[in-house]
Amino acid sequence: MEYWGKMENVTEEAAAVQVKIYSSFPSSKRMEIAASFFNFGVLGTRDWIKKQNPSFSELEVTLEFVRMSYEAGEMEDWQWIHFQSIMAKKIQADALVD
């Protein structure tokens, strides 16, 4: 229950009921729910990036999203450097098309 203890606006009792219900679902349903929440978070973050940077192309939004993941410690330096170099070329090529 450590995770639920950090949630706002959710009592421990309500969290316990939610966990009990969620735990009763088949693993395929739990995976479906997890994927849905993941996608919700990704799309919400991308929308936030777009609002903060209205001139960004979709490629630049993707680069910023991955940069945020890198800064959160979710990838190694070499992975970020590699991704950044690939995206820089794509963004430059995309700018020439526009």
N, C-alpha and C positions, 0 to 999 in steps of 0.2 A: 504493500500500500504506500510505499515511499513516494512513488510518482504522483499518486492522487493527493497525497498530503500537501503537495506544492501547488495544487490547482486553486484558483480563486472561484468563489461562488459555488463550490461543491462541498457539501458536508462529507465527513468521513462515512456516515451511514449511507448517503446516496451513492458515494463512490463504491462502497462495498456491494451494493445492489447492482450497480452497473457492471462491476467486475464479475459478479456471479452470473448475470445474464450473458455477458460476452463470453465467459468461459464455457457456457452451455452450448454455444454455437459449434457446428462442425468446423474443422480447421479450414476448409475451403471458404466458408463464410467469413471467418476471422481474417483470412488473407484478403478477401474482397474488401472488407471494411478498412483494413490497414492501407491497401492500395488507394482506396478512395480518399482517405485522410491525407495520404502522402501527396496525391495529385492536387487536392484542395490547397495544401500548403505551398506547393510549387507554383500553381497558378496565381495564388494570392500574392506571393512574393514577387513574381514577374509583373503583376499588375502594379504593385507598389513601386517597383523599379521604374516602370513606364511613367507613372505619375510624377515621380521625383526627377525624371530625365525625359521630358516629352520629345526631345529631338533624337533620342536613341532609335536606331534600327533594331529589328528583331535579333540580329547577330550581336549587337552591342548589349542588348538586354541579357542575352545568354551569357556573354562574357562577364557582365556584372554579377549575374546570379552565381556563376562558378567562382568568381573572385570572393564573393561573400562566403561561400562554402570553404574556400581555401583559408580565408582569414579566421574562420571558425575552427580551423584545425582538422577539417574533414578530408584533406588530401596532402600529399607530400609536396615539397618544394618542386621537385623535378616534374611532377605531374602538372602543376600549375604553370610552370615555365613552358612546358611542351604545349599545353592547351592554349596558353596565351599567344604563343608564336603562330600556331595554326589559325587561331581566330583573327589575329592581326592581318594575316594575308587575305582571309575571307572578307573581312570588313573593308579592307582597302579595295579589293576587287568589286565588292558590292557598291562602294561609293562611286566607282568609275562607270557603273551601269546606270546609276541614277542620273 
